């Protein structure tokens, strides 16, 4: 999911996410690691 898509996703799914958090059922997905190459000159 892109950062730009997040607000619309939350508008649609927030009530269920909130209910799951409050009930102790919410389990977020792990975040993917992304390597960002260094631009430092040698």
Order of alpha helices (4+ residues) and beta strands (2+ residues): alpha
